[in-house]
């Protein structure tokens, strides 16, 4: 039986807040509605995901074209899994490589906005919009002409002035690394982009199934933040010490279920230490071995597959090693999962020097030396000097995946989170974001200062 309203596509009876949001969304996506953008804000457990799934199904039923996006690859993959519709990063949706040649003194890839073409009336949906600022980040490998928020509004409206934007997110999560979280602020979008905005807010936590203890804790943190209360010590189950935490992690870790457990820390130093200790416990030797859990640290296209920053992968084969321009590369095979949890494998070179580094990257001088070497030896790369035109410049940048910083974990979910006990005092956003990465349980361990 075909549904006639968006409410028919929700698998449970909506609360008053949810029903109000669904009613507004159904009106908003109608071509007759004159509003430009819709903001759906909601805390963890308030039903944002269920409403998003109902919205996507409704748009499909109405045959309304839409773009499903998120700021990061990890968030896009989680969104794809929950909606069962392919989602992409904003960068993938908006940009293509610029035809300008790369500069040997600048290893970045310059992107340009896709050519604007007239399109049918469409909806652009951005999940995890709290991660989206209006500042351009020039520090990554891919350099965009403006902020993705600016280019999103420009591209959507230039394609068809009637096109609409929907921003979905949790305003209490960590702010973007660069800039402020403005995509969920109606006043900012009105003043900066002259958009007619509608807003719906969800703050009633209703999900009382598995993981309710996590949601109760997240709600306490959020309400304390709203009330201006000190964060204090989180009421987490404490393992006896860090050795017990490592043992617990290794017991829970499963190569067949990579989202079973993760350790989240507030510094790269603690992340790297924990990763090293887990590899030691799992008897993984060398820089990379069969059985290693790794995280994609830079977007890459391998064998026609898009590997995105934040993807988790398992190393299933390690073969030849080569030394190029004073850098070391090893060819490996990775097993990953698509958004329908179907496994697939790719084989590619990985840059070991980046994997050994503190943040999964190498210094600019080393990369410029590599680029110069490949210019000399690779005619295709010399003509079009983009990373994907050379197997070594385009080699995978990886990090070990047992422990992550909170920013790297943002947008992802695991059954259990082991939270490093050292946190900045009264950092409610950090605590809230880390805790809400867990579906079932959050643990920590005792230190000499928190017994």
Backbone torsions as a table, in degrees:
resi	resn	phi	psi	omega
1	UNK	NA	130.2	-178.9
2	UNK	-79.0	132.6	178.2
3	UNK	-69.5	148.5	179.7
4	UNK	-107.2	-21.6	177.6
5	UNK	-133.6	166.3	178.6
6	UNK	-65.0	-26.8	-179.9
7	UNK	-65.9	-30.2	179.7
8	UNK	-67.4	-15.8	-176.0
9	UNK	-98.3	-0.5	176.3
10	UNK	-90.4	126.5	-172.9
11	UNK	-79.6	11.5	177.9
12	UNK	-151.4	169.6	179.6
13	UNK	-76.7	125.6	-176.0
14	UNK	-72.2	145.8	170.5
15	UNK	-72.0	173.3	179.3
16	UNK	-59.4	-45.2	179.7
17	UNK	-64.0	-45.2	-179.5
18	UNK	-63.9	-41.5	179.4
19	UNK	-63.1	-40.7	178.7
20	UNK	-63.2	-43.8	179.3
21	UNK	-63.8	-42.7	179.4
22	UNK	-64.6	-40.3	178.2
23	UNK	-60.8	-46.0	179.3
24	UNK	-64.2	-41.0	179.9
25	UNK	-64.3	-43.0	-179.4
26	UNK	-62.5	-39.1	176.6
27	UNK	-69.1	-40.2	-175.2
28	UNK	-63.3	-43.2	-174.6
29	UNK	-76.4	-6.8	175.2
30	UNK	-67.9	136.9	178.1
31	UNK	-59.3	-19.5	-178.9
32	UNK	-77.7	-17.7	-179.3
33	UNK	-75.5	135.0	-175.3
34	UNK	-92.0	-7.4	-179.4
35	UNK	-66.7	151.4	-177.6
36	UNK	-94.2	-36.6	-172.0
37	UNK	-144.2	153.7	-179.7
38	UNK	-130.2	132.7	176.2
39	UNK	-111.5	121.4	174.4
40	UNK	-111.7	104.0	178.8
41	UNK	-101.4	139.1	178.8
42	UNK	-162.8	139.0	177.5
43	UNK	-76.3	170.6	179.8
44	UNK	-58.9	133.2	175.4
45	UNK	84.9	6.9	-177.5
46	UNK	-92.6	-4.8	174.4
47	UNK	105.1	14.0	-179.5
48	UNK	-56.7	-45.1	-176.6
49	UNK	-62.9	-43.0	179.4
50	UNK	-63.9	-39.7	178.1
51	UNK	-67.6	-37.2	177.3
52	UNK	-63.2	-43.6	179.4
53	UNK	-62.1	-43.4	178.4
54	UNK	-63.2	-39.7	179.5
55	UNK	-64.0	-46.8	-179.6
56	UNK	-61.8	-43.7	178.6
57	UNK	-63.5	-37.9	179.6
58	UNK	-65.8	-43.8	178.7
59	UNK	-63.0	-39.9	176.3
60	UNK	-61.9	-43.7	-179.9
61	UNK	-63.5	-37.6	-179.6
62	UNK	-82.3	-2.7	-178.5
63	UNK	57.6	38.5	175.5
64	UNK	-94.1	119.2	179.9
65	UNK	-62.0	143.0	177.6
66	UNK	-149.5	156.6	175.3
67	UNK	-115.0	123.8	-179.4
68	UNK	-104.1	116.0	-171.7
69	UNK	-136.5	168.8	174.4
70	UNK	-153.9	158.4	-177.1
71	UNK	-66.9	-28.6	-176.6
72	UNK	-126.0	160.7	178.7
73	UNK	-63.6	-40.3	179.5
74	UNK	-61.2	-46.4	-179.0
75	UNK	-64.2	-38.3	179.2
76	UNK	-64.6	-39.6	-179.6
77	UNK	-67.6	-41.8	177.0
78	UNK	-62.0	-42.4	178.8
79	UNK	-62.5	-42.3	177.8
80	UNK	-59.3	-44.8	-178.3
81	UNK	-63.1	-40.6	-175.1
82	UNK	-76.8	-30.7	-178.9
83	UNK	-98.7	-14.5	-175.0
84	UNK	59.6	30.1	174.8
85	UNK	-129.5	136.6	-177.9
86	UNK	-61.6	124.5	176.0
87	UNK	-113.9	153.1	-179.0
88	UNK	-130.6	163.6	173.9
89	UNK	-71.5	158.6	175.4
90	UNK	-59.4	-38.1	179.9
91	UNK	-60.7	-42.4	179.4
92	UNK	-65.6	-37.8	-177.3
93	UNK	-71.9	-35.7	-169.1
94	UNK	-100.5	-28.8	-164.5
95	UNK	-121.8	157.2	168.1
96	UNK	-134.7	159.5	179.4
97	UNK	-60.9	140.7	178.1
98	UNK	-73.2	145.9	178.3
99	UNK	-71.7	-10.6	-179.9
100	UNK	-65.6	145.3	-178.4
101	UNK	-73.3	148.1	176.4
102	UNK	-70.7	146.8	177.1
103	UNK	-91.2	134.0	179.7
104	UNK	-60.7	-24.3	178.1
105	UNK	-90.5	5.0	-178.6
106	UNK	-142.8	105.6	-174.1
107	UNK	-80.5	-2.8	-177.2
108	UNK	-71.8	156.8	174.8
109	UNK	-101.6	121.6	-179.4
110	UNK	-86.9	132.2	-178.0
111	UNK	-109.0	156.1	173.9
112	UNK	-130.3	156.8	178.4
113	UNK	-65.2	140.7	177.7
114	UNK	-57.9	151.1	176.9
115	UNK	-59.2	129.8	-179.0
116	UNK	-80.4	124.3	176.6
117	UNK	-124.8	147.6	177.2
118	UNK	-61.4	129.2	-177.2
119	UNK	-127.1	158.7	172.0
120	UNK	-63.2	161.2	176.4
121	UNK	-49.6	125.0	-174.0
122	UNK	-139.1	159.9	178.2
123	UNK	-115.2	130.0	175.0
124	UNK	-104.7	116.6	-177.0
125	UNK	-109.1	126.7	178.5
126	UNK	-117.9	111.6	175.2
127	UNK	-88.7	163.7	-177.9
128	UNK	51.5	42.7	-175.5
129	UNK	-68.9	-12.8	175.7
130	UNK	-63.5	-20.7	-179.5
131	UNK	-83.4	-0.4	-172.5
132	UNK	-104.2	118.6	175.4
133	UNK	-104.6	-176.5	176.7
134	UNK	-113.6	27.0	176.3
135	UNK	-112.3	145.2	179.3
136	UNK	-87.1	127.3	178.8
137	UNK	-94.6	109.4	-178.3
138	UNK	-95.7	9.7	-174.5
139	UNK	-91.5	-17.4	-178.7
140	UNK	-81.7	-177.5	-179.3
141	UNK	-72.7	-28.9	-176.2
142	UNK	-107.5	121.8	-175.6
143	UNK	-106.9	121.4	-177.1
144	UNK	-102.4	156.4	-176.1
145	UNK	-65.5	-35.0	179.0
146	UNK	-141.8	-175.0	175.0
147	UNK	-67.3	147.9	177.3
148	UNK	-57.0	-33.5	178.1
149	UNK	-63.3	-47.1	178.2
150	UNK	-58.8	-47.1	-176.5
151	UNK	-71.0	-30.7	177.1
152	UNK	-63.5	-50.0	-179.9
153	UNK	-61.0	-45.2	-179.0
154	UNK	-61.6	-48.1	-176.1
155	UNK	-66.1	-45.3	-178.0
156	UNK	-61.2	-46.5	-175.4
157	UNK	-76.6	-30.2	177.6
158	UNK	-71.3	-32.3	179.2
159	UNK	-67.4	-38.5	178.5
160	UNK	-165.2	116.3	-177.0
161	UNK	-56.5	-20.6	-179.9
162	UNK	-86.9	-7.8	178.9
163	UNK	-58.4	152.9	-175.7
164	UNK	-128.7	158.4	-177.9
165	UNK	-121.2	137.7	174.0
166	UNK	-124.9	121.2	178.4
167	UNK	-107.7	123.5	-177.7
168	UNK	-121.4	133.0	179.0
169	UNK	179.5	178.5	-177.9
170	UNK	-113.7	111.2	-173.9
171	UNK	-70.0	-7.9	-176.5
172	UNK	-97.3	-2.1	179.3
173	UNK	-76.8	174.8	179.1
174	UNK	-54.8	143.9	174.3
175	UNK	-73.0	160.8	174.4
176	UNK	-58.9	154.0	178.7
177	UNK	-60.7	-37.6	178.8
178	UNK	-114.8	119.9	174.9
179	UNK	88.1	-170.1	-178.0
180	UNK	-106.8	159.6	179.2
181	UNK	-83.7	89.6	-171.5
182	UNK	-103.8	-12.7	-175.6
183	UNK	-69.3	-15.8	177.6
184	UNK	-102.3	9.8	-178.7
185	UNK	-105.9	108.3	-176.4
186	UNK	-61.0	-40.2	-177.5
187	UNK	-63.5	-38.1	179.7
188	UNK	-65.9	-45.8	-178.4
189	UNK	-66.2	-35.2	177.6
190	UNK	-65.9	-49.4	-174.3
191	UNK	-71.2	-41.0	-173.8
192	UNK	-81.6	-40.0	-172.4
193	UNK	-116.6	2.6	177.6
194	UNK	55.1	43.6	180.0
195	UNK	-96.6	143.6	171.5
196	UNK	-83.8	114.6	-168.9
197	UNK	-110.7	139.7	166.3
198	UNK	-115.7	149.3	-175.4
199	UNK	-135.3	138.7	169.9
200	UNK	-130.3	140.3	-176.1
201	UNK	-122.5	133.1	174.6
202	UNK	-117.3	122.8	177.3
203	UNK	-136.3	4.6	178.9
204	UNK	-95.2	113.0	-179.3
205	UNK	-79.4	117.7	-176.3
206	UNK	-115.3	-15.4	-175.1
207	UNK	-75.8	101.6	-176.2
208	UNK	-112.3	35.4	177.6
209	UNK	-99.8	-150.5	179.8
210	UNK	-58.0	130.5	-178.4
211	UNK	98.1	6.3	-177.3
212	UNK	-64.3	-28.9	177.3
213	UNK	-64.2	-37.5	176.6
214	UNK	-64.0	-45.6	-178.9
215	UNK	-66.3	-37.4	177.5
216	UNK	-62.5	-42.1	178.7
217	UNK	-65.8	-44.1	179.2
218	UNK	-60.3	-40.3	178.9
219	UNK	-64.6	-41.2	177.7
220	UNK	-61.5	-42.5	178.9
221	UNK	-63.3	-45.6	-178.7
222	UNK	-63.2	-45.7	-178.8
223	UNK	-67.4	-34.8	175.1
224	UNK	-65.4	-39.3	177.0
225	UNK	-61.6	-45.9	-179.9
226	UNK	-62.7	-35.4	-177.4
227	UNK	-85.9	-3.4	-180.0
228	UNK	75.5	23.6	-179.7
229	UNK	-86.0	152.0	175.0
230	UNK	-65.3	146.9	-177.1
231	UNK	-68.6	-45.7	-178.3
232	UNK	69.6	-170.8	-179.1
233	UNK	-82.0	129.8	-179.3
234	UNK	-72.3	137.2	-179.3
235	UNK	-79.9	70.9	-178.6
236	UNK	-102.4	152.5	171.7
237	UNK	-65.6	129.1	-176.0
238	UNK	-107.9	121.6	169.5
239	UNK	-72.5	157.7	-168.1
240	UNK	-60.5	-42.6	178.9
241	UNK	-160.8	-175.0	-176.5
242	UNK	-67.1	-31.0	176.4
243	UNK	-62.7	-41.7	177.1
244	UNK	-65.1	-36.0	178.5
245	UNK	-65.4	-42.6	177.3
246	UNK	-62.9	-42.9	178.6
247	UNK	-62.4	-43.6	179.6
248	UNK	-62.5	-44.8	179.8
249	UNK	-59.0	-49.7	-176.5
250	UNK	-63.9	-30.4	177.7
251	UNK	-70.8	-37.5	-177.1
252	UNK	-83.3	-28.5	-175.2
253	UNK	-62.5	135.8	178.2
254	UNK	-137.1	122.2	176.3
255	UNK	-62.1	-19.7	179.0
256	UNK	-86.0	-10.9	180.0
257	UNK	-142.6	87.1	-170.7
258	UNK	-73.7	-11.5	177.3
259	UNK	-102.3	28.6	-177.9
260	UNK	-82.6	-40.4	-176.1
261	UNK	-154.8	149.2	176.1
262	UNK	-150.5	153.2	170.7
263	UNK	-105.6	132.1	179.1
264	UNK	-114.5	130.4	-178.6
265	UNK	-131.8	165.8	-174.8
266	UNK	-96.2	1.7	-179.7
267	UNK	-146.1	150.7	177.0
268	UNK	-63.3	-33.3	-180.0
269	UNK	-60.8	-46.3	-179.8
270	UNK	-70.3	-34.8	175.8
271	UNK	-61.5	-48.5	-177.8
272	UNK	-65.4	-38.3	179.1
273	UNK	-63.1	-46.7	-178.1
274	UNK	-65.5	-42.6	177.7
275	UNK	-58.5	-42.9	-179.8
276	UNK	-63.6	-41.2	-178.4
277	UNK	-69.1	-37.2	177.4
278	UNK	-66.2	-44.1	178.2
279	UNK	-60.1	-39.3	177.3
280	UNK	-63.4	-42.8	-179.9
281	UNK	-66.1	-33.9	179.4
282	UNK	-85.7	2.5	177.2
283	UNK	60.9	42.0	175.5
284	UNK	-96.6	123.6	-172.9
285	UNK	-111.7	165.1	-179.8
286	UNK	71.6	-177.1	-179.7
287	UNK	-71.5	-35.6	178.1
288	UNK	-147.6	139.6	-175.5
289	UNK	-140.9	160.0	171.3
290	UNK	-59.2	130.0	-177.2
291	UNK	102.1	-8.7	178.8
292	UNK	-68.6	138.2	169.7
293	UNK	-94.3	122.8	-177.2
294	UNK	-129.2	161.4	177.3
295	UNK	-121.3	133.8	175.3
296	UNK	-66.0	125.9	-174.6
297	UNK	-106.0	-9.4	174.3
298	UNK	-145.1	138.6	177.1
299	UNK	-54.8	143.0	179.4
300	UNK	-154.1	153.3	172.7
301	UNK	-113.0	119.7	-176.8
302	UNK	-129.3	123.1	178.3
303	UNK	52.2	38.7	178.4
304	UNK	80.2	-1.7	179.3
305	UNK	-98.3	137.6	176.3
306	UNK	-89.3	113.6	174.4
307	UNK	-99.3	125.8	-172.4
308	UNK	-112.4	150.7	177.4
309	UNK	-51.2	120.2	-179.1
310	UNK	108.4	-15.6	176.3
311	UNK	-60.7	137.6	174.0
312	UNK	-96.3	142.5	-177.4
313	UNK	-146.3	155.5	178.1
314	UNK	-113.0	130.8	178.2
315	UNK	-77.7	120.6	-178.6
316	UNK	-110.6	-12.0	177.7
317	UNK	-157.6	141.9	175.6
318	UNK	-130.4	124.2	-176.5
319	UNK	-120.8	-119.4	-169.9
320	UNK	-73.6	155.3	176.5
321	UNK	-123.7	138.1	178.4
322	UNK	-133.3	150.0	177.0
323	UNK	-107.0	120.8	-177.6
324	UNK	-134.2	122.1	176.8
325	UNK	52.1	44.5	177.7
326	UNK	66.8	14.7	174.6
327	UNK	-117.2	154.4	-176.1
328	UNK	-111.3	132.2	-178.4
329	UNK	-127.1	140.9	175.8
330	UNK	-128.5	138.8	177.8
331	UNK	-86.9	127.7	-177.1
332	UNK	-132.7	161.6	170.9
333	UNK	-113.4	131.2	-179.5
334	UNK	-113.9	141.8	171.3
335	UNK	-108.1	127.0	179.7
336	UNK	-128.2	-179.3	175.4
337	UNK	-127.6	142.7	174.6
338	UNK	-83.3	-176.7	-174.1
339	UNK	-70.1	-11.5	174.7
340	UNK	-98.9	15.7	178.3
341	UNK	64.2	24.5	175.6
342	UNK	-91.1	129.9	-177.3
343	UNK	-73.7	148.5	170.7
344	UNK	-149.7	159.0	-176.6
345	UNK	-126.0	148.6	173.9
346	UNK	-137.4	153.0	177.8
347	UNK	-122.0	132.2	-176.4
348	UNK	-162.4	163.0	172.4
349	UNK	-73.2	146.0	173.1
350	UNK	-123.1	139.4	178.8
351	UNK	-84.7	107.5	-176.0
352	UNK	-67.6	-32.1	-179.8
353	UNK	-62.0	-37.1	177.2
354	UNK	-68.6	-41.1	179.6
355	UNK	-62.8	-33.4	179.9
356	UNK	-77.7	-16.7	-173.9
357	UNK	-76.4	168.7	-176.8
358	UNK	-63.9	-35.2	-173.1
359	UNK	-122.9	13.7	177.6
360	UNK	78.5	17.6	-179.7
361	UNK	-131.5	169.2	176.5
362	UNK	-121.3	162.7	-178.5
363	UNK	-65.4	152.2	-178.9
364	UNK	-59.7	-36.0	-179.5
365	UNK	-61.6	-43.1	-179.8
366	UNK	-65.5	-38.9	179.9
367	UNK	-69.9	-37.5	177.4
368	UNK	-64.8	-37.2	176.6
369	UNK	-64.2	-40.6	177.9
370	UNK	-63.9	-45.0	179.7
371	UNK	-59.7	-44.2	179.8
372	UNK	-61.8	-40.6	179.0
373	UNK	-63.9	-43.4	-178.0
374	UNK	-72.3	-29.3	173.1
375	UNK	-59.0	-38.2	-177.3
376	UNK	-71.7	-37.4	-170.1
377	UNK	-105.9	-9.0	-175.0
378	UNK	-126.4	104.9	-175.6
379	UNK	-65.6	-36.2	179.8
380	UNK	-64.8	-43.8	179.2
381	UNK	-67.8	-35.4	178.8
382	UNK	-62.9	-36.6	179.5
383	UNK	-76.2	-42.9	-179.4
384	UNK	-130.9	87.7	-170.8
385	UNK	-79.8	68.1	174.0
386	UNK	-113.0	150.7	-174.0
387	UNK	-53.1	-38.9	-176.0
388	UNK	-71.0	-7.0	177.8
389	UNK	-94.3	4.9	174.8
390	UNK	-142.8	129.7	-173.3
391	UNK	-67.6	-20.9	-179.5
392	UNK	-95.9	-42.3	173.6
393	UNK	-61.7	-36.8	179.8
394	UNK	-91.0	13.7	179.2
395	UNK	-60.8	151.1	-178.3
396	UNK	-63.0	138.1	168.7
397	UNK	-103.2	120.8	-175.2
398	UNK	-123.2	160.0	166.0
399	UNK	-131.3	155.8	173.4
400	UNK	-68.2	148.1	-167.6
401	UNK	-111.8	10.0	-179.2
402	UNK	-77.1	-30.5	179.4
403	UNK	-130.4	142.5	-177.6
404	UNK	-137.5	156.4	167.4
405	UNK	-73.8	162.4	-178.4
406	UNK	-64.5	-38.1	177.8
407	UNK	-62.9	-39.9	178.6
408	UNK	-68.9	-31.4	-179.7
409	UNK	-78.3	-20.6	-175.5
410	UNK	-57.7	133.4	-177.4
411	UNK	94.4	-12.3	179.7
412	UNK	-105.3	168.9	178.5
413	UNK	-140.0	143.2	175.4
414	UNK	-134.9	157.3	176.0
415	UNK	-60.8	-47.2	-177.9
416	UNK	-130.5	144.8	176.0
417	UNK	-121.9	127.7	170.3
418	UNK	-99.6	115.5	-173.5
419	UNK	-97.0	122.6	177.2
420	UNK	-57.5	133.9	-172.8
421	UNK	-68.0	-19.3	-179.7
422	UNK	-87.3	121.2	175.8
423	UNK	-137.4	156.3	173.4
424	UNK	-65.5	137.9	-179.2
425	UNK	-58.9	137.5	173.6
426	UNK	58.0	29.5	176.0
427	UNK	-91.3	81.3	-176.2
428	UNK	-61.7	-41.0	-177.2
429	UNK	-63.0	-42.9	179.0
430	UNK	-61.3	-49.7	-178.4
431	UNK	-61.1	-44.2	-178.7
432	UNK	-63.7	-45.5	-178.7
433	UNK	-65.3	-43.7	-179.9
434	UNK	-63.8	-45.7	-177.8
435	UNK	-63.3	-40.8	-176.4
436	UNK	-78.0	2.2	170.4
437	UNK	-76.4	-15.2	-175.7
438	UNK	-94.4	137.4	174.3
439	UNK	-88.6	-29.8	-171.6
440	UNK	-123.7	-44.0	-170.2
441	UNK	-155.2	145.2	173.4
442	UNK	-123.3	129.9	179.1
443	UNK	-125.6	167.0	170.4
444	UNK	-144.2	-167.2	174.8
445	UNK	-138.2	158.3	-179.1
446	UNK	-76.1	145.5	170.8
447	UNK	-123.7	169.0	178.9
448	UNK	-57.7	-21.4	-177.1
449	UNK	-97.2	-7.2	-178.9
450	UNK	-124.8	22.4	175.1
451	UNK	-70.3	NA	NA
